[in-house]
Amino acid sequence: MPNRLNQIIHSYVPTGLLLWLGFWFLPYYDQAERIILFAAFVVVPLTLYRVFESLKNTPVLFLKILISLIPIGAISLAVSFALSPGPIAGALAIPWSLVTFVIAAMGVGLLVKSFPHFGDVSRAIGFMYISVGGIWLAAYQFGSSLLGFEGLIMLLTVNHFHYAGFVVPVLFGFLHDSLERKSFSGLTVVLGGITPILIALGMTYSPILEWLSVVTFALSLILYSVLVFTCVIPKATRWTKGFHLLSSGVIWLTMALAVLYGFGELTGQSTISISTMIVFHGWGNAVLFCFIGVLAWHATLMDQATAGIPFSRIQGTGRIGADVFTKLEVLDREPEEKPTGLIDDMQDYQNQSLDLERFDQDIIDFYEKTDDFELYVTPYWSKAFTYPAKVYKCGSQWLEQMNFPLEAESIEQQVKSVILPIQDSKDGRQNVRAWVRTYNQTKKTIYAALYSTHVSGRTRYMNIAFPLPYSQMTSILNLRNGSDETLVLTSWPSEGKSGDQGVYLVLNQKAIRLPINETITVWKDPDSPKGKIEARHDMWLFGMKFLTLDYNISKKSQVVDS
């Protein structure tokens, strides 16, 4: 459940970015407000998703609250900023302030559970700091002063605690976790935890404290940048390296501006105008350092998670179709033993989560002797995906890959399948075979996939590659027992456990975890004759189910007899 809920928060990032870009063209917002809206629509959901993805136990109640509050709070805040400060604008700002309070409450819980683990402590501090921004936001939008401050300086404080207060400690936490020698990264965590509030106190009570705090904060960010350049980037893959270079490089410029501005405030001689600081320091920190920085660590953690997974080297070059493996010249013309099933021996998958004794022999036979079976598929698309499915169908029909039927009553229901031997040397994995499925009546390919297996830890995974143009998509499935003697194959992580399972887009061996998941449930109806089983294939996008495929599976002899 937490994984599915977190995927919904993940969906807020692309949708929020599109909405934020739409609001950009409205003439109601100044630059400081646009930066705060960027946090609400994009940066906060992205940061939450990445942190929750790394936690073993995330409270379901808090996730459900955030799923409801984040879109309401972000849109309500956009409307609030379009109005002049006052009772209505203040009331409309409250939902986003509530979002920050919920995040802070999660931070308190994380702090209690994780202490003294510095990485989680740092992230917990960031979670708590964002609530300060929520308080100042509500006060500004109600038209009230706070601690003697009013106007633009209040908005800049909101900005400060959404980025320097919230995101920076999260980045410091990820850095600390990634390093073997933690003395310097521990120092960044300490400085990143105390300086945001010291800067705010300095702004309120002491220009000297403010400037010293800004200098200290700048030094902590420079130290973070140096550690990333020396310890993280040399080990990173090309794309990940680019994200880190951009994020950690820009901070030298933005913090130099902050120090110069703080010195001007200390001496009473203006060095840089507020408007210049917002454009260069504000936007630089918001987009290039914080947003790109979270993406950089997201890519780093994905690279680490996929480093031990063997991915197929076979990619398509255009239309896929049933003859793709012949065109790519990867078929094994002289196999030592021609495979007949997706799996040679189901016993290979036996473990604590998979007791094969609970399955009917027909289920075992289907996976070991897949060539002996034919399938009949019935699709059920979610209503929300009715129109997107039609667009998708146009592309998949041409590509002849993952070409799922649109309607339950259609000629695209009876499916013929064939197992083909593949050269392991061309694929890069072991004991590879292809499963090609085509619609009997239209002769269109439903999909052409390359099946293999790999072991990680004590778990054996089913490793399935789908060739795409100049890339491929890989689904890593974990097999386990379901309820009522069913077999479950799923890409969803087990609750509280990590693993290789997932759906990945692979470009030249660079794997990107997609917000897609699937679960296949296979069972034998006690009243059905020998040789007949059923399966249900559920698929999710960003945690929302979009398609269910129901399969009636029968041995070929029984299909002919019927």
C-alpha positions in Angstrom: 0.0 0.0 0.0 2.7 2.7 0.8 4.4 2.0 -2.5 1.2 2.6 -4.5 0.4 5.7 -2.5 3.9 7.1 -3.0 3.5 6.5 -6.8 0.5 8.8 -6.7 2.6 11.5 -5.1 5.2 10.8 -7.9 2.4 11.6 -10.5 2.1 15.1 -9.0 5.6 16.0 -10.3 4.9 15.9 -14.1 1.3 17.1 -13.7 2.4 19.8 -11.3 5.1 20.9 -13.7 2.5 21.3 -16.5 0.2 23.2 -14.3 3.0 25.5 -13.0 4.0 26.2 -16.6 0.4 27.1 -17.4 0.3 29.5 -14.4 3.5 31.1 -15.7 1.6 32.8 -18.5 -0.9 34.5 -16.1 0.1 38.1 -15.3 -0.9 37.8 -11.6 2.4 36.6 -10.0 5.7 38.2 -9.3 9.0 36.3 -9.3 9.0 35.4 -5.6 5.5 34.0 -5.9 6.4 32.0 -9.0 9.4 30.4 -7.1 7.2 29.4 -4.2 4.6 27.9 -6.6 7.4 25.9 -8.2 8.1 24.4 -4.8 4.4 23.7 -4.2 3.7 22.1 -7.6 7.0 20.4 -8.4 9.9 20.4 -5.9 8.0 19.4 -2.7 6.2 16.4 -4.3 9.5 15.3 -6.0 11.4 15.5 -2.7 8.7 13.7 -0.8 8.6 10.9 -3.4 12.3 10.4 -3.3 12.5 10.4 0.5 9.5 8.0 0.9 11.0 5.7 -1.7 14.1 5.4 0.5 12.2 4.7 3.7 11.4 1.2 4.8 8.3 2.2 6.7 6.2 5.1 5.7 3.0 5.9 7.7 0.0 5.2 5.4 -2.2 7.7 7.2 0.2 10.6 6.4 0.6 9.5 2.8 -3.2 9.5 2.4 -3.5 13.0 3.9 -0.7 14.3 1.7 -2.2 12.8 -1.5 -5.4 14.7 -0.8 -3.8 17.9 0.5 -1.0 18.5 -2.0 -3.0 19.2 -5.1 -5.6 21.1 -3.2 -3.0 23.2 -1.4 -0.9 23.9 -4.5 -3.9 25.0 -6.6 -5.4 27.0 -3.7 -2.1 28.7 -3.2 -2.0 29.7 -6.9 -5.4 31.3 -6.6 -4.4 33.0 -3.3 -1.3 34.6 -4.9 -3.5 36.0 -7.7 -5.4 38.0 -5.0 -4.2 40.9 -2.9 -3.3 39.9 0.7 -6.4 39.8 2.9 -8.9 37.4 4.5 -9.8 35.6 1.3 -6.1 35.3 0.1 -5.2 34.1 3.6 -7.9 31.5 3.8 -6.8 30.2 0.4 -3.2 29.9 1.6 -4.2 27.7 4.6 -4.4 24.4 2.7 -0.8 24.7 1.6 0.2 25.7 5.1 -1.5 22.5 6.3 0.6 20.5 3.8 3.8 21.9 5.5 2.5 21.0 8.9 1.7 17.4 7.9 5.3 17.2 6.4 6.7 18.6 9.7 4.7 16.0 11.7 6.2 13.3 9.6 9.6 14.8 10.2 9.1 14.6 14.0 8.2 10.9 13.7 11.2 10.3 11.4 13.6 12.1 13.9 12.4 10.0 16.8 12.7 6.7 14.9 16.0 7.5 13.1 18.1 9.2 15.8 21.1 9.1 15.8 21.3 8.0 12.1 22.6 11.3 10.6 21.2 10.8 7.1 17.6 10.4 8.3 18.1 13.0 11.0 19.0 15.5 8.3 16.0 14.7 6.2 13.8 14.9 9.3 15.1 18.4 10.1 14.2 19.5 6.6 10.7 18.1 7.0 10.3 20.1 10.1 11.7 23.4 8.7 9.2 23.6 5.9 6.4 24.3 8.4 8.1 27.6 9.3 7.5 28.6 5.6 3.9 27.6 6.0 3.4 29.9 9.0 5.0 32.9 7.3 3.0 32.2 4.1 -0.3 32.3 5.9 0.6 35.4 7.8 1.7 37.2 4.6 -1.4 36.3 2.6 -3.7 37.4 5.5 -1.9 40.8 5.3 -0.4 40.5 8.8 3.1 41.3 9.9 5.2 38.7 11.7 8.0 39.6 14.1 8.0 43.1 12.8 8.4 42.0 9.2 5.9 42.6 6.3 5.8 42.7 2.6 8.4 41.0 0.3 10.8 40.0 3.0 8.0 37.6 4.3 7.7 36.0 0.9 11.5 35.6 0.8 11.3 33.9 4.2 8.7 31.5 2.8 11.0 30.8 -0.1 14.0 30.3 2.2 12.3 27.6 4.3 10.9 25.8 1.2 14.3 25.4 -0.4 17.2 26.1 2.0 15.2 24.8 5.0 13.5 21.8 3.4 15.4 20.6 0.3 19.0 21.3 1.4 19.0 19.1 4.5 17.4 16.3 2.4 20.3 16.6 -0.1 22.8 16.6 2.7 21.2 13.4 4.1 21.5 11.6 0.8 25.2 12.6 0.5 25.9 11.4 4.1 24.3 8.0 3.4 26.3 7.6 0.2 29.8 8.1 1.6 32.0 5.6 3.4 33.9 8.2 5.3 31.3 10.4 7.0 33.2 13.0 9.0 32.9 15.8 6.4 29.4 14.9 5.3 28.4 14.8 9.0 29.7 18.3 9.3 27.5 19.4 6.4 24.5 17.8 8.1 25.1 19.7 11.3 25.7 23.0 9.6 22.7 22.5 7.2 20.5 21.7 10.2 21.3 24.7 12.3 22.1 27.5 9.8 18.6 28.0 8.1 17.1 28.9 11.5 20.1 31.0 12.5 19.8 33.0 9.2 16.1 33.6 10.0 17.0 34.7 13.6 19.7 37.0 12.3 17.3 38.6 9.9 15.0 39.3 12.9 17.5 40.3 15.6 21.0 40.8 14.4 22.6 41.7 11.0 25.9 40.3 12.3 24.3 37.0 13.1 22.6 37.0 9.8 25.8 37.6 7.8 27.8 35.0 9.9 25.0 32.5 9.4 24.9 33.1 5.6 28.7 32.6 5.4 28.5 29.4 7.4 25.6 28.1 5.3 27.5 29.0 2.2 30.5 27.1 3.5 28.3 24.0 4.2 27.0 24.1 0.6 30.5 24.5 -0.8 31.7 21.6 1.3 28.7 19.6 0.0 29.7 20.6 -3.6 33.3 19.6 -3.0 32.3 16.2 -1.6 29.9 15.6 -4.6 32.6 16.5 -7.1 35.3 14.3 -5.4 33.3 11.3 -4.1 30.0 11.1 -6.0 30.6 12.3 -9.6 33.6 10.0 -10.3 31.5 6.9 -9.7 28.3 8.2 -11.4 27.0 7.2 -14.8 26.9 9.8 -17.6 23.4 11.2 -17.1 23.6 11.2 -13.4 27.0 12.8 -13.5 25.5 15.7 -15.6 22.8 16.3 -13.0 25.3 16.5 -10.2 27.7 18.7 -12.2 25.0 21.2 -12.9 23.5 21.2 -9.4 26.7 21.2 -7.4 28.4 23.7 -9.7 25.8 26.4 -9.7 25.8 26.6 -5.9 29.2 28.4 -6.0 27.6 31.3 -7.9 24.3 31.5 -6.0 26.0 31.4 -2.5 28.6 34.0 -3.6 25.7 36.3 -4.4 24.1 35.5 -1.0 27.3 36.3 0.9 27.7 39.6 -1.0 24.1 40.6 -0.4 24.5 39.7 3.3 27.6 41.8 3.6 25.8 44.7 2.1 23.0 44.4 4.6 25.6 44.2 7.4 27.5 47.4 6.3 24.4 49.3 5.2 25.9 49.7 1.7 23.7 48.0 -0.9 25.8 45.5 -3.1 23.1 43.6 -4.9 19.4 44.5 -5.4 16.6 42.3 -4.1 15.3 41.9 -7.7 18.7 40.7 -8.9 18.9 38.3 -6.0 15.5 36.8 -6.8 16.4 36.3 -10.5 19.9 34.8 -10.0 20.0 33.5 -6.4 16.4 32.6 -6.1 15.8 30.9 -9.4 19.3 29.4 -9.4 18.7 27.7 -6.1 15.2 26.7 -6.8 15.6 25.1 -10.2 19.3 24.3 -10.7 20.4 23.4 -7.2 17.3 22.1 -5.5 15.2 20.6 -8.3 18.1 19.3 -10.4 19.8 18.2 -7.1 16.9 16.0 -6.1 16.8 14.6 -9.6 20.6 13.9 -9.3 20.2 11.9 -6.1 17.1 10.1 -7.5 19.3 9.0 -10.5 22.1 8.1 -8.2 19.9 5.9 -6.0 18.4 4.3 -9.1 21.8 3.5 -10.5 22.8 1.9 -7.2 19.6 -0.1 -7.1 20.0 -1.4 -10.6 23.8 -2.0 -10.6 23.5 -5.7 -10.0 20.6 -6.4 -12.4 21.5 -8.0 -15.7 19.7 -6.2 -18.5 19.3 -7.5 -22.1 21.5 -6.0 -24.7 18.9 -6.6 -27.5 17.2 -3.4 -28.7 14.8 -2.9 -31.6 15.5 -0.6 -34.5 12.0 0.3 -35.7 8.7 -1.7 -35.9 8.9 -4.7 -33.6 6.5 -7.4 -34.7 6.6 -11.2 -34.6 9.8 -11.5 -36.7 11.9 -9.0 -34.7 14.3 -11.6 -33.4 14.9 -13.0 -36.9 15.6 -9.4 -38.2 18.0 -8.8 -35.3 19.7 -12.1 -36.0 19.6 -13.2 -32.4 17.8 -16.5 -32.8 19.7 -19.6 -31.8 19.5 -21.9 -34.9 21.1 -24.8 -33.2 20.2 -24.9 -29.6 21.4 -27.7 -27.4 17.8 -28.1 -26.1 14.9 -26.1 -27.5 13.0 -24.4 -24.7 9.3 -25.2 -24.5 8.3 -22.8 -21.7 9.0 -19.5 -20.1 10.8 -21.4 -17.3 12.7 -24.7 -17.6 12.1 -25.8 -14.0 9.8 -24.0 -11.6 11.7 -25.5 -8.7 14.4 -22.9 -9.4 12.1 -20.3 -7.9 11.3 -22.2 -4.7 12.0 -20.0 -1.6 10.3 -19.0 1.6 7.8 -16.9 -0.3 7.0 -19.5 -2.9 5.8 -23.0 -2.0 5.2 -24.9 -5.3 3.3 -27.6 -3.5 0.3 -25.2 -3.2 -0.1 -25.0 -7.0 -2.1 -27.2 -9.3 0.1 -29.0 -11.8 -1.6 -27.2 -14.7 0.0 -23.9 -13.5 3.4 -25.5 -13.4 2.9 -27.0 -16.8 1.9 -23.6 -18.3 5.2 -22.0 -17.3 7.4 -25.1 -18.1 5.6 -26.0 -21.3 4.1 -22.7 -22.6 4.2 -23.9 -26.2 1.4 -26.4 -25.4 -1.0 -23.6 -24.4 -3.1 -21.0 -26.2 -4.6 -17.9 -24.6 -7.9 -16.0 -24.8 -7.6 -12.4 -23.5 -10.3 -10.0 -22.3 -9.3 -6.4 -21.6 -10.8 -4.0 -19.0 -9.5 -0.4 -19.3 -10.0 2.0 -16.5 -12.6 4.7 -17.4 -10.0 7.4 -16.8 -7.8 5.9 -19.5 -10.5 5.3 -22.1 -9.3 8.1 -24.4 -5.6 7.8 -23.7 -5.9 4.1 -24.4 -7.2 4.8 -27.9 -4.2 7.1 -28.6 -1.9 4.4 -27.1 -3.5 1.7 -29.3 -2.7 3.7 -32.5 1.0 3.6 -31.6 1.1 0.0 -30.3 -0.9 -1.3 -33.3 1.8 0.1 -35.6 4.7 -0.9 -33.4 3.3 -4.4 -32.7 4.7 -4.4 -29.2 2.6 -4.4 -26.0 -0.3 -4.1 -28.3 -3.1 -4.7 -25.9 -6.8 -5.0 -27.1 -9.1 -2.1 -26.5 -12.5 -3.8 -26.0 -13.7 -7.0 -24.4 -15.8 -7.9 -27.5 -13.3 -7.8 -30.4 -11.4 -10.0 -32.8 -8.2 -9.3 -30.7 -9.0 -11.9 -28.1 -7.7 -15.3 -29.1 -3.9 -15.3 -28.8 -1.3 -17.7 -30.3 2.0 -18.0 -28.6 5.4 -19.5 -29.5 8.6 -20.0 -27.6 11.9 -19.3 -29.5 15.5 -20.0 -28.5 17.8 -16.9 -28.3 21.6 -16.7 -28.4 22.8 -15.8 -24.8 25.9 -14.2 -26.3 23.8 -11.6 -28.1 21.4 -11.0 -25.2 24.0 -10.9 -22.4 21.8 -12.8 -20.0 21.7 -16.6 -19.4 19.3 -19.2 -20.8 17.2 -16.7 -22.8 14.2 -17.5 -24.8 11.6 -15.4 -26.6 7.8 -15.5 -26.1 6.0 -14.1 -29.1 2.3 -13.7 -28.9 0.0 -12.8 -31.8 -3.7 -12.4 -32.3 -5.0 -15.4 -34.2 -7.4 -13.4 -36.5 -5.5 -10.2 -37.2 -2.0 -11.8 -37.2 -0.9 -8.6 -35.3 1.7 -9.2 -32.6 0.6 -8.5 -29.1 4.1 -8.6 -27.8 7.5 -10.1 -28.4 9.5 -10.5 -25.2 12.8 -12.0 -24.1 12.6 -14.1 -20.9 15.5 -14.9 -18.6 16.1 -15.1 -14.9 18.6 -13.8 -12.3 19.3 -14.3 -8.7 19.9 -11.4 -6.2 20.4 -12.2 -2.6 18.3 -15.2 -1.9 15.6 -14.4 -4.4 15.3 -15.5 -8.0 13.5 -13.0 -10.3 11.9 -13.4 -13.7 13.7 -11.0 -16.0 11.6 -10.0 -19.1 12.9 -7.6 -21.8 10.6 -6.0 -24.4 12.5 -4.6 -27.4 11.6 -1.1 -28.3 13.0 1.3 -31.0 16.7 1.8 -29.9 15.9 0.8 -26.4 14.0 -1.8 -24.4 11.7 -2.1 -21.4 12.5 -4.6 -18.7 10.0 -6.0 -16.2 11.6 -7.7 -13.2 9.0 -9.8 -11.4 9.1 -11.5 -8.0 7.2 -14.8 -7.7 5.3 -15.6 -4.5 2.3 -17.4 -3.2 -1.0 -15.5 -3.2 -4.2 -16.3 -1.4 -6.3 -19.4 -2.3 -3.4 -21.3 -3.9 -2.7 -18.6 -6.5 0.7 -17.8 -8.1 1.5 -14.1 -8.0 4.2 -12.4 -10.2 4.7 -8.8 -9.3 6.9 -5.8 -9.9 5.7 -4.1 -6.7 8.3 -4.1 -3.9 7.4 -6.1 -0.8 6.4 -3.8 2.1 9.4 -2.8 4.1 11.8 -4.6 1.8 13.9 -3.6 -1.2 14.5 -5.8 -4.2 15.2 -5.8 -7.9 11.5 -6.0 -8.9 10.2 -3.1 -11.0 9.7 -1.9 -14.6 12.7 -0.2 -16.2 13.4 1.7 -19.4 16.8 0.6 -20.6 18.9 2.8 -23.0 22.3 1.4 -23.7 22.3 -0.4 -20.3 21.3 2.8 -18.5 18.2 1.7 -16.5 15.5 4.2 -15.5 12.8 3.0 -13.1 9.4 3.8 -14.6 6.3 4.7 -12.6 4.7 1.6 -14.0 3.9 -1.6 -12.1 2.2 -4.9 -12.9 0.9 -8.0 -11.1 0.0 -11.3 -12.7 -2.2 -13.6 -10.7 -2.6 -17.2 -11.9 -5.0 -19.8 -10.6 -6.8 -23.0 -11.3 -10.6 -23.1 -10.8 -11.4 -26.3 -8.9 -14.3 -26.9 -11.2 -12.4 -26.4 -14.5 -11.2 -29.5 -16.5 -7.6 -30.5 -16.6 -5.4 -28.3 -18.8 -7.3 -25.1 -18.2 -6.2 -22.3 -15.9 -7.0 -18.5 -15.6 -4.8 -15.4 -15.1 -5.4 -11.8 -14.3 -2.8 -9.2 -15.4 -3.2 -5.8 -13.6 -1.2 -2.8 -14.6 -0.7 0.6 -12.8 0.6 3.9 -13.9 1.7 6.3 -11.1 -0.1 4.0 -8.6 -3.4 4.2 -10.5 -4.7 1.0 -12.2 -5.2 1.6 -15.9 -5.7 -1.9 -17.4 -6.7 -5.4 -16.4 -6.3 -8.3 -18.8 -8.2 -11.5 -18.0 -6.8 -14.7 -19.6 -8.4 -18.0 -20.2 -5.5 -20.4 -20.8 -6.0 -23.9 -22.3 -3.8 -26.7 -23.7 -3.9 -26.6 -27.5 -5.4 -30.1 -27.7 -8.4 -28.9 -25.6 -8.8 -25.8 -27.8 -9.1 -28.0 -30.8 -11.4 -30.4 -29.1 -13.8 -27.6 -28.0 
